[in-house]
C-alpha cells in the first residue's frame, strides 16, 4: 500500500482533524498522542504553555489552525487556560486534568469541556473519530 501524505499509519483515511496537545508529563503526552494518531488525528504535542501558545500562532505542521485543543490545566506553575484564551473561536477545547480545585475547574469549563485524568478513556472515546 502506498502511503499518502494525508494517511495515518498506512491507511488511506485523510487526516482532517488537527489536535494541539498540551501536557507536561512525557508519558501521558506520548500515550495520548499515540491514541489520537491511531484514531486518525494529526497531533502537535507540546510540554509547556509557551510552546503551546507558539503552536497556536503557527498552526500545525502545514500551518493549518487546530480543530481541537486538548490542554492540561496545570502545567508547572502555569495554567492551560492561558493557551485556551489564545485559541481561535470555533476550536473545540478540552481540558484533561487531575486538578480538583472547584474555582480552577469552573474557569476551565468556561472555555470548554473538562475530563479528569482519573478517567483517561473518556478523553479518547469523547473525541470523535477523524473523518
Helices and strands as residue ranges (DSSP letters): E 18-22, H 26-38, E 42-46, H 49-58, E 68-71, E 74-75, E 78-79, H 81-84, E 92-97, H 102-109, E 113-116, G 117-119, H 120-126
